[in-house]
Amino acid sequence: MEFNRRRFLKTALSTGLLAALPKGVLAAGKLKELTLPVLDAGLISGPVKIVSIEYLRNRELDFIRAESTDGVVGIALTNNRLRYFGPMLRKLVMPYFLGKDIRQLESLVDGVYTHKGNYKFSGLAFWNCVAAVESALLDVLGKTSGKSVGQLLGGVIRREVQVHISSMRRDTTPEQEVAWLTKRLTQTGAKAVKIKVGGRMSNNADAKPGRTENLIRLARKTFGDSIDILADANGSYDARKGIEVGKLLEAHNGYFFEEPCPFELFEETKQVADALKMPVAGGEQDFSMPKFKWMIENRGVDIVQPDLHYNGGFIRTIRIARMAEAAGMSITVHSSKYGAGSVYMLQFASCVPNIGKYQEYNGAPHKIQNWCEPILEVENGAVKVPTGPGLGITIDPELIKNAKPVVS
């Protein structure tokens, strides 16, 4: 009885809507949804076949450019990790989608995994490549049909997304970090911040002696009760130390505790989740559907947190969101991006019912760049979801025209 009550409170805190079910229990009314298609191919009339896919770079920006036989072009801004995976992307992933009717994108995302033994490369690197191509192909489908990615993947249910902001830094003192966050809270109107605790995969060591404890206390003292404080350990602790830091966060009314233990140590993370009343989030580094299933069915975490790129893209991540929803859990995708880089998180959050109250957004101020419209900024604590077709952003054609193919 106490277990269920505690879990109800933890999930209610993070969503305001969902009530988590006991371990291994899925809501009967949601089981059917797990087998339904993610992509609504009925919104697109006629075949949409891909004639070319290119990996391009212009200065510090990398793109995937895909074009259909009808001349519709889709463009996806990639993350920088793709620079390390170029041969895998160009030789194993991009060729598979050429000539295919991408109205069948859902089965194609599954098919590329087993094509010519690609499963032997399974991991974050492989699925990062698939996600980059999938995003460009969804942009093609959206522009072909006049629909946004959110409309194609279940229908838009929200037009703006509340975010928490973070500097993403550990090299600051508590005083410097809180001063920076205070300034950004005023500028953005955000209602939540995320602080970095521990030293990042550091075997219980802090970034600087005493930084974590002093930062937690100073943040709550400075912000008062009106701002929600989230903390990310990036796998810094074993279960014992994770529980200790988690208890300190709870004592200062922390909102949730992200990745307290190294990401591969599921059982230790579960020990922390079981010991705390505050929700524990995790899943950023994971790409395995069976592992996410274990996390959800065994309550290894309270909030599921895959990365849209590392996990293989929208389709696979929405499948995880559906599993979480069937178990009464919320999902908050890992998205340490700002500006145009946040468009993936925004389109995902626009159509997924069980997102957490806040989605991740890099809080660092950024220069307004004229290469992309619309400019995606935080206003009154939220970012508006682009409403245009596909991913909803327009990239300066000259930027793409002058980009060079990546061949290394």
C-alpha positions in Angstrom: 0.0 0.0 0.0 2.8 2.4 0.9 4.6 1.5 -2.4 1.6 2.4 -4.5 0.9 5.6 -2.6 4.5 6.7 -2.9 4.6 6.0 -6.6 1.3 7.9 -7.1 2.8 10.9 -5.5 6.0 10.8 -7.4 4.3 10.5 -10.8 1.6 13.0 -10.0 4.4 15.5 -9.1 6.0 15.1 -12.5 2.9 15.1 -14.7 0.0 16.5 -12.8 -2.1 13.9 -14.6 -0.8 10.3 -14.6 -0.9 7.9 -11.7 1.7 5.1 -12.0 0.6 1.5 -11.7 2.3 -1.2 -9.7 5.4 -3.0 -11.1 4.6 -5.1 -14.2 1.1 -3.7 -14.6 0.0 -2.0 -17.8 -3.3 -0.2 -18.1 -5.7 -2.4 -20.0 -7.1 0.4 -22.0 -3.7 1.4 -23.3 -2.4 -2.1 -24.4 -3.9 -1.8 -27.8 -2.1 1.4 -28.5 1.2 -0.3 -28.2 0.5 -2.2 -31.5 -0.9 0.7 -33.5 1.1 2.5 -36.2 3.0 5.6 -35.1 3.1 7.2 -38.5 -0.3 8.1 -40.1 0.6 7.2 -43.7 -3.0 7.9 -44.7 -2.3 11.6 -44.5 0.0 11.3 -47.6 -1.5 10.4 -51.0 0.6 8.5 -53.5 4.1 7.1 -53.2 6.9 9.3 -51.8 10.1 7.7 -53.1 13.6 9.0 -52.2 16.0 9.8 -55.0 18.9 11.2 -53.0 20.2 11.5 -49.4 23.3 13.7 -48.7 25.3 14.4 -45.6 26.4 18.1 -45.8 28.4 20.6 -43.8 28.7 24.4 -43.8 31.1 25.7 -41.2 30.0 24.4 -37.8 26.6 23.1 -39.1 25.9 19.6 -40.3 22.7 18.6 -42.2 21.0 15.6 -43.8 19.4 16.6 -47.1 16.9 14.2 -48.7 14.9 14.6 -51.9 11.9 12.8 -53.3 11.3 11.9 -56.9 8.7 14.8 -56.9 11.5 17.2 -56.0 10.4 17.8 -52.4 13.4 18.4 -50.2 13.7 17.6 -46.5 16.5 18.9 -44.3 17.5 17.9 -40.8 20.1 19.6 -38.6 22.2 16.9 -37.1 23.9 16.7 -33.7 27.7 17.0 -33.7 28.2 13.4 -32.6 27.4 12.4 -36.1 30.8 13.7 -37.2 32.3 10.6 -35.6 29.9 8.2 -37.3 30.2 9.4 -40.9 31.2 6.1 -42.6 28.4 4.2 -40.9 25.9 6.8 -41.9 27.0 7.0 -45.5 27.7 3.3 -46.2 25.2 1.4 -44.0 22.2 3.7 -43.4 21.6 6.3 -46.1 21.7 3.8 -49.1 19.0 1.6 -47.5 16.3 4.3 -47.8 17.1 5.2 -51.5 14.2 4.3 -53.8 11.9 3.3 -51.0 8.4 4.6 -50.5 8.8 6.5 -47.2 5.1 6.3 -46.4 6.4 3.0 -45.0 9.0 4.8 -42.9 7.9 3.0 -39.7 8.8 -0.5 -41.2 11.9 1.0 -42.9 13.3 2.2 -39.5 12.9 -1.4 -38.3 14.2 -2.9 -41.5 17.5 -0.9 -41.6 18.5 -2.6 -38.4 18.6 -6.1 -39.9 19.6 -5.0 -43.4 22.9 -6.7 -44.4 23.8 -7.5 -40.8 23.5 -3.9 -39.5 22.4 -5.3 -36.2 26.0 -6.1 -35.6 26.6 -2.4 -35.3 23.7 -1.9 -32.9 24.3 0.9 -30.4 24.1 4.6 -29.8 26.3 5.3 -32.9 24.1 3.3 -35.3 20.8 4.6 -34.1 22.1 8.2 -34.1 22.7 7.7 -37.9 19.2 6.3 -38.3 17.6 9.2 -36.4 19.3 11.8 -38.6 18.0 10.2 -41.8 14.6 9.6 -40.3 14.2 13.3 -39.4 15.0 14.4 -42.9 12.6 11.9 -44.4 9.8 13.1 -42.0 10.5 16.6 -43.2 10.0 15.3 -46.8 6.7 13.6 -45.8 5.5 16.7 -43.9 6.3 19.1 -46.8 4.6 16.6 -49.3 1.4 16.4 -47.3 1.4 20.0 -45.8 1.4 18.5 -42.3 3.8 19.0 -39.4 5.8 16.1 -38.0 3.5 16.2 -34.9 0.4 15.9 -37.1 2.0 12.9 -38.9 2.9 11.1 -35.7 -0.4 11.2 -33.9 -1.8 14.7 -34.1 -0.9 18.0 -32.4 -2.3 18.3 -28.9 -0.2 21.3 -27.7 1.2 24.3 -29.4 3.7 25.3 -26.8 6.0 23.4 -24.5 7.1 24.4 -21.0 10.8 24.0 -20.5 13.4 24.0 -17.7 16.6 25.9 -18.3 20.2 24.9 -17.5 23.7 26.2 -18.1 24.8 22.6 -18.6 28.0 23.4 -16.6 29.9 22.1 -13.7 32.9 24.4 -13.8 31.0 27.2 -11.9 30.9 27.9 -8.2 27.4 27.7 -6.6 27.4 31.5 -6.5 28.2 31.8 -10.1 25.7 29.2 -11.2 22.8 30.6 -9.2 23.6 34.2 -10.4 23.6 33.0 -14.0 20.3 31.1 -13.5 18.7 34.1 -11.8 19.5 36.3 -14.8 18.1 33.7 -17.3 14.9 33.2 -15.2 14.2 36.9 -15.4 14.9 36.9 -19.2 12.9 33.8 -20.1 10.1 33.7 -17.5 11.0 30.0 -16.9 9.5 28.3 -13.9 12.1 25.6 -13.5 15.9 25.2 -13.6 18.2 22.2 -13.8 21.5 22.1 -12.0 24.4 19.8 -12.6 25.5 17.9 -9.5 28.3 15.5 -8.9 31.3 15.3 -11.3 29.8 13.3 -14.3 30.5 9.5 -14.2 32.9 10.4 -11.4 32.6 7.5 -8.9 31.1 9.7 -6.2 33.6 12.6 -6.7 32.2 16.1 -6.9 33.1 18.6 -9.6 34.6 20.7 -6.8 34.6 19.8 -3.1 31.3 20.7 -1.5 29.9 22.2 -4.7 26.8 19.9 -4.9 25.6 20.4 -1.4 26.2 24.1 -1.4 24.6 24.5 -4.8 21.4 22.7 -3.8 21.0 24.8 -0.6 21.8 28.1 -2.3 19.5 27.5 -5.3 16.5 26.9 -3.0 17.4 29.8 -0.7 17.7 32.1 -3.7 14.8 31.0 -5.8 12.3 30.3 -3.1 9.4 28.0 -3.6 8.2 29.4 -6.8 10.9 27.8 -9.0 11.1 24.0 -9.5 14.7 22.7 -9.1 15.8 19.6 -11.1 19.2 18.0 -10.6 21.2 16.0 -13.1 24.1 13.8 -11.8 25.1 12.3 -15.2 25.9 9.0 -13.5 28.1 10.4 -10.8 27.1 8.1 -7.9 26.7 4.6 -6.7 23.4 3.8 -5.1 24.4 4.7 -1.6 25.7 8.2 -2.5 22.8 8.7 -5.0 20.3 8.1 -2.2 22.3 10.5 0.1 22.2 13.3 -2.5 18.6 12.5 -3.4 17.6 12.9 0.2 19.3 16.3 0.3 17.4 17.3 -2.8 14.1 16.1 -1.2 14.9 18.1 1.9 15.1 21.2 -0.4 11.9 20.3 -2.3 13.7 19.0 -5.4 11.5 18.3 -8.5 13.3 15.3 -9.9 16.7 13.6 -9.9 18.2 12.7 -13.3 20.6 9.8 -13.9 22.0 9.4 -10.3 24.0 6.3 -11.2 26.0 5.2 -14.3 23.4 4.6 -17.0 24.2 0.9 -17.4 23.7 0.1 -13.7 19.9 -0.3 -13.9 19.6 -2.1 -10.5 21.5 0.7 -8.7 19.4 3.4 -10.3 16.3 1.4 -9.2 17.6 1.3 -5.6 17.7 5.1 -5.7 14.3 5.4 -7.2 12.8 3.0 -4.6 14.4 4.9 -1.8 13.2 8.4 -2.8 9.8 10.0 -2.8 11.1 12.4 -5.4 10.9 11.1 -9.1 14.1 9.7 -10.6 14.6 10.1 -14.4 16.9 8.1 -16.7 17.4 6.6 -20.1 19.4 9.3 -21.9 22.2 7.0 -23.1 20.0 4.0 -24.0 18.9 2.7 -27.4 17.5 -0.8 -26.6 13.7 -1.3 -26.6 14.0 -4.3 -24.3 16.0 -2.2 -21.8 13.4 0.5 -21.8 10.7 -2.1 -21.4 12.6 -3.4 -18.3 12.9 0.2 -16.9 9.2 0.7 -17.3 7.9 -2.7 -16.1 10.3 -2.8 -13.1 10.0 0.9 -12.2 13.8 1.3 -12.6 13.0 5.0 -13.1 9.9 7.1 -12.5 10.3 9.3 -15.6 11.6 7.8 -18.9 14.2 10.0 -20.6 15.4 8.8 -24.0 17.3 11.0 -26.4 15.6 11.4 -29.8 18.9 11.1 -31.6 20.6 8.4 -29.6 17.5 6.3 -29.5 17.0 6.2 -33.3 14.4 9.0 -33.9 10.8 9.9 -33.4 9.2 6.6 -34.2 11.2 4.5 -31.8 10.9 7.1 -29.1 7.1 7.4 -29.4 6.9 3.6 -29.0 8.7 4.1 -25.7 6.3 6.9 -24.7 3.4 4.6 -25.4 4.9 1.9 -23.1 5.4 4.5 -20.4 1.9 5.8 -20.8 0.4 2.3 -20.5 2.2 2.0 -17.1 1.1 5.4 -15.9 4.5 7.0 -16.4 5.6 10.2 -18.1 8.4 10.9 -20.6 10.8 13.8 -20.8 13.2 13.5 -23.8 16.8 14.4 -23.4 17.4 17.5 -25.5 20.3 19.6 -24.5 19.8 22.0 -27.4 18.5 25.5 -28.0 17.2 27.4 -30.9 16.7 25.3 -34.1 18.3 22.3 -32.4 15.2 22.1 -30.1 12.8 21.6 -33.0 12.9 17.8 -32.5 11.9 18.0 -28.9 9.2 20.4 -29.7 7.6 18.3 -32.5 7.8 15.2 -30.3 6.2 17.1 -27.3 3.5 18.5 -29.6 1.9 15.1 -30.2 2.8 12.9 -27.2 0.1 12.9 -24.4 2.3 11.8 -21.5 5.1 14.3 -21.6 6.4 15.6 -18.2 5.5 19.1 -17.0 8.9 20.5 -18.3 11.0 19.5 -21.3 14.7 20.1 -21.5 16.1 23.2 -23.1 19.6 24.5 -23.1 19.2 27.8 -21.2 22.4 29.5 -22.5 21.6 32.7 -24.4 22.3 32.4 -28.0 22.9 34.8 -30.9 19.9 35.3 -33.2 21.0 33.6 -36.4 19.6 34.5 -39.8 19.9 31.0 -41.2 16.7 29.7 -39.8 13.1 30.8 -39.3 11.3 30.9 -37.0 13.6 31.7 -34.1 12.8 29.4 -31.2 13.2 31.3 -28.0 11.8 30.8 -24.4 9.0 33.3 -23.6 7.0 33.1 -20.4 8.7 29.8 -19.6 7.7 28.0 -22.8 8.7 27.6 -26.5 6.2 27.7 -29.2 6.0 24.6 -31.5 6.7 25.6 -35.2 3.5 25.2 -37.2 4.9 24.9 -40.7 5.0 21.6 -42.6 7.5 18.9 -41.7 9.9 19.9 -38.9 8.4 23.4 -39.2 11.6 25.4 -39.7 13.0 27.0 -42.9 16.7 26.9 -43.3 18.3 29.6 -45.5 18.6 28.0 -49.0 22.0 29.6 -49.5 23.4 27.9 -46.4 22.5 24.5 -47.9 23.5 25.5 -51.4 27.0 26.4 -50.2 27.3 23.3 -47.9 29.8 20.6 -49.0 29.3 16.9 -48.9 30.9 15.1 -46.0 33.1 12.3 -47.3 35.3 11.5 -44.4 
